[in-house]
Amino acid sequence: MTEGQKLKLAAGDNASGATCLGHIQLDGYPEELTKDRITIEITDREGNSVTKYVNVKFSNDEFNQTVVTASIEN
């Protein structure tokens, strides 16, 4: 399969003309592409701010379904 075909299949396009949301198969993906960190900064009306971080990880379970795990870090 070409990379474009793999991406379409991962997105749920099986070339049947009907598309749906699919699961991302992460076998062979580099580890650094399966996780990310989101930074959120909240500022109130007085100018006080707090920064929170959300760590996100993508994986496949035993049924090859996509699992997204997120945790908040202070």
C-alpha positions as CSV (number, residue, x, y, z in Angstrom):
1,M,0.0,0.0,0.0
2,T,1.1,3.5,-0.6
3,E,1.3,6.0,2.3
4,G,-1.7,7.8,0.9
5,Q,-3.7,4.5,0.9
6,K,-2.6,3.8,4.4
7,L,-3.7,7.2,5.6
8,K,-7.1,6.8,3.9
9,L,-7.6,3.4,5.4
10,A,-6.7,4.7,8.9
11,A,-9.3,7.4,8.4
12,G,-12.0,4.9,7.6
13,D,-12.0,5.1,3.8
14,N,-11.9,1.5,2.5
15,A,-12.5,2.6,-1.1
16,S,-16.0,1.2,-1.0
17,G,-17.5,4.7,-1.5
18,A,-18.6,4.8,2.2
19,T,-16.4,6.5,4.8
20,C,-16.5,6.4,8.5
21,L,-14.3,7.2,11.4
22,G,-11.7,4.5,11.8
23,H,-9.0,3.4,14.2
24,I,-5.4,4.5,13.8
25,Q,-3.1,1.4,13.7
26,L,0.1,2.5,15.5
27,D,2.3,-0.4,14.7
28,G,5.6,0.9,13.5
29,Y,4.9,4.5,14.4
30,P,7.8,6.3,16.1
31,E,7.1,6.7,19.9
32,E,7.5,10.5,19.7
33,L,4.5,10.6,17.3
34,T,2.2,8.8,19.7
35,K,2.3,11.4,22.5
36,D,2.1,15.1,22.9
37,R,1.8,17.8,25.6
38,I,-0.8,20.6,25.4
39,T,-0.1,23.8,27.3
40,I,-3.1,25.8,28.7
41,E,-2.6,29.2,30.3
42,I,-5.6,30.7,32.1
43,T,-5.5,34.4,33.1
44,D,-8.2,35.9,35.3
45,R,-9.5,39.5,35.1
46,E,-6.9,40.7,37.6
47,G,-4.0,39.4,35.5
48,N,-3.2,36.4,37.6
49,S,-2.4,33.4,35.5
50,V,-2.0,29.7,36.0
51,T,-0.4,27.2,33.5
52,K,-1.6,23.6,33.2
53,Y,-0.3,20.8,31.0
54,V,-2.3,18.0,29.4
55,N,-0.2,15.0,28.5
56,V,-1.9,13.0,25.7
57,K,-0.9,9.5,24.5
58,F,-2.3,7.4,21.6
59,S,-2.1,3.6,21.7
60,N,-3.9,0.5,20.4
61,D,-5.6,-1.9,22.8
62,E,-5.8,-5.7,22.4
63,F,-8.5,-5.3,19.8
64,N,-6.4,-2.8,17.8
65,Q,-8.8,0.0,18.7
66,T,-7.4,3.4,19.2
67,V,-7.1,4.5,22.8
68,V,-6.5,8.1,23.8
69,T,-5.2,8.6,27.4
70,A,-4.9,12.1,28.8
71,S,-3.6,13.3,32.2
72,I,-3.3,16.8,33.7
73,E,0.1,17.8,35.0
74,N,0.6,20.9,37.3
